[in-house]
Amino acid sequence: MDVVILTQTGCHFCEMATEILGSLGAEFDLEVRHVNLASQEGKLIAQKVGLPIPPGILIDDELFSYGRPSERRLRREFEKRLGRTTE
């Protein structure tokens, strides 16, 4: 799965998202890419998906979440996309 994290400097939730996706990346086959919101690419992506606040987490080019990240919610989504059961 392709995952993009839209981040900004000094954002605590952005750091949390990076850590969470780093640990989940060891469990799931993730291609994680970081894009700074201050960059031209970051601005374009944020505008395209309607990102209200950072960090924005996109999975396969769709906005999945923004703001405080949830490891549980991300894990469930990855399991769902891979056809795994959580029980």
Secondary structure, 3 states (H helix, E strand, C coil): CEEEEEECCCCHHHHHHHHHHHHHHCCCCCEEEEEECCCHHHHHHHHHHCCCCCCEEEECCEEEEECCCCHHHHHHHHHHHCCCCCC
